[in-house]
Each structure stands twice: as structure tokens, then as C-alpha cells.
Amino acid sequence: MRKILFWVATYCFWVITVGNAQQRCGLDASMNILELRDPTFRQRFESRKEEINRNALSASHEKNSGTSAGDITIPVVFHIVVNQGQYEKMGGKWGIESRCKSQIDVLNEDFNRSNFDSSLVPELWKPLYGNVGVHFALAHTNPYGYPSPGYTIRLISKAGVSEFDSAKYTNLGGTDAWDVNKYINVWCVNFDGPSVSGLIGVTQSRSMGGDSSALGICMLYNVLGRRQDTAQSFPGNSKDSTWYDLGRTLTHEMGHFFEIWHVWGDDNGLCPWNPDGRRVLPDLPPQGGQTTTNPRYNIPGGTIHDGCSDSSGVDVQPIGIACLDFMDYTDDSGMHLFTPDQALVMRSMFADPTGESYSLTQHPEVLEWPVGAPQIFNVFPNPTTGVLTFYYDNNTNPLQYITICDVNGIKAGTVLPTATPDFVFDISWLRSGVYILKIQFLHSVATQKVVLYKPGK
Ligand SMILES: [Zn+2]
């Protein structure tokens, strides 16, 4: 009974806080849930936040540049939990692979001051264009030592998850996290249900507490990656389809994972000098509430202000508000930077050995393909009318040749690779039917059934 009451209360909160409109980030809603579970949560969270900021900003050796030397690469695994229709909307296996790779590119650009749209950082903001100096890569060894393309796929029959946490457990219809001390887990799901519909992304960081096996980020499945072509599916309709197609949802959520929060302070639109208002970090200007859409903060020398621009006649927003920061709610196309103080806080997560994400830097081996392991490959389209593309990850186990056999095992031909990581070959000289490809890699052999269908032949 108590559990039922809890979920009824939870449900009401979610309906109030999430509703049906698209919601860039579920931070407020998840905080409300955590507070319902534990009334002392908010107090603990705020204390921890202050402690993290204080420690990070007092580390004066990093203070001046907002960055530091050191080569940190964090392993990331994407858990795709979708139904068949959503899988196809993502572009199938090939599309998912491509989205994962472009998403990693976006993270590496945004966290290393090399985003493609850096020219849109206005002159006044250039001193606040911080460099986190952290890199990300797909994990190529899974927790059991087997090779991985850096993502897992679970096809489900339902339209999605009705609570974001259920995506994180295999027995609840999702996928269990990989060791949270070695990998950052990102679940890509459809949010379906009155409590979560409209969500784009939501994060559980260490400071938020809760079940440690749920640490990570949950986001809408088709927000994954950066748009490569106009045919790809990203959230939105024809009017707003450009909102979330540059991969910045994960940039924003990764900021939360590394303990930085919204630039306006999540204080119900208050200015920092109000009794319940919050100043987020010293180098962020005072800001009332969140920014939506894209205010196009690219006027040379221009500034954008809000209701907190003036305090007793003193202009406290000489460079405007931080609506171009990755931690506002601006459209993907309008956000361009983390500030040096935000970078310091995130970097402090990797401090040896006290940083809460330090352990993520200690397992570079999971970024590599296990030596001698089976190869990852894909043959498509299948069925085919004749022309096939063979894709494989060119790693320590290179492709040698492919033997084409009929269903009786009789050899019909041999194909040699002509390029890496993919090449095209033609089997239209064969008759329509089912064939088996025996794929010989240097250290292993794999087989793949292909269906050749030539209309009328
Ligand atoms: Zn957020």
C-alpha cells in the first residue's frame, strides 16, 4: 500500500512538472522524485553541490586557464532500448552505429573548445569560452571481456519506458548498466507514459545519490548523435525539427553527470540577490530563468539581458546572460560553450584520487578491442538484389576473405576486401536464393546468411 501511495504521489508530481510539452531536461522532475523518496535529499544535495564548487574553485593551480594538462579519455556505452519501428527510425544497426560515433565527436568538440560553431561565440564572451579538456570514446571491451561496438541494442515490444529508471534494469525491460566505475552508461529510449512523455534527457549523478547501478544518463532515442542528412529522424515536427539535432542533449546531460547545473540556478526565475535566489558559479552572470528557442547570441559585441540585468542601478550583466552556455535550455544551434568555472568543476571530478569520476580514467583497456576476439561486422542490405556492402571495424583482427556458399555448403565464389572499413561487392551473377557467407578474419571465422532476390529471376 505504501508503495502504491508513493507511486501515486510520484505520478502527480511528474504530471505537474513534466506534462506533455517537450522538456529539454528532466532535472527538476527527478529532483522532485528524489525529494519525495527522502525529504532530506534537497538539503544534502545543495550542501554537496556547494562543497564540490568550493573545492574545485579553490584549486588555484588550474584556475587561470580553466583547464589543465593530462590526457583523460572516458569510456562510453550507449544502451539502445527501442521497439522495431524506433530501431528503423534510428536507421537500423548502421544508423545507430553512425549516431553513436557522431555523438562521441560532438562530446569531444564541446568539451575541448573545438565545436564547429565556435565562431558564434561573441567577442565579449571569448574570455569565458572554457576548455574542459576531457575526451570520450566508445567502449570496445564489455564488462565480460568480449568485444563491443560501444553500444548494446535491446528490441522491446512496448512503445517505450514509463519511468526512466526502468530502462536501466534488464528485469524491468531495459538493459543493466555496465560497471559504473569503468563506463559512463547512456540509455537511449522512448519516454512513453504520463509521467515521462516529452522528456529529452535526464541524468543521475553521484551527488544525487540513489541506486549506484542507475548512475548515468537517459535520453530520447532519436536525439542521439548529430544530424548527418535531412532524412534522419530527430525529435520535433516540421516546425521545430532543428531543436535537438546537433547532439547537444548529451553535452548538457554530461555536464550534469559531472556536477554542473543550470545557469539560471533552478530557483524559479529569481535573481541571485533574492532571498531564495542562487548564484551558480562566480563567472556566470546573474540570470533569472531558463532560455528557450535560440535567441541568436551572435551579434558582434551584442548582449542579451533579462530581468536580473540591473541591481540598484548597477549593470550586473555587462556581457548579458549565459543563454549560449550548454547548461541553459537554448536550442542546440544556440549553445556554444562551457565557462572556465564550469570546466574547473567538471575537471575536479577526475582529481586523483578523490574525484567522484576518477575511477573512469583508470580503465583505458576497455577502450580497446580485445586482442584476437571475434570481429564486429555488418552486411547490408539483406535481402539484396545483388550489391552488398560489407562493413567491419578495422582493428586487431582484420578481414582476410569471404567465401560465398550455397545452402548445401557448395562454394560459389570468393571475395577479397578492397577497402576498410567497408567495401561493396556484387553477387547478382548468382541465381536468386539463400547463400552463406563464410567470413575469414585473421583470428576468427564468422558466418552470415544473405538472401539474394532478383525479381523475375
Ligand atoms: Zn539540465
Boltz pocket constraint, residues with backbone or C-beta under 6 A from the ligand:
constraints:
  - pocket:
      binder: B
      contacts: [[A, 24], [A, 25], [A, 26], [A, 27], [A, 252], [A, 253], [A, 256], [A, 262], [A, 327]]
      max_distance: 6.0
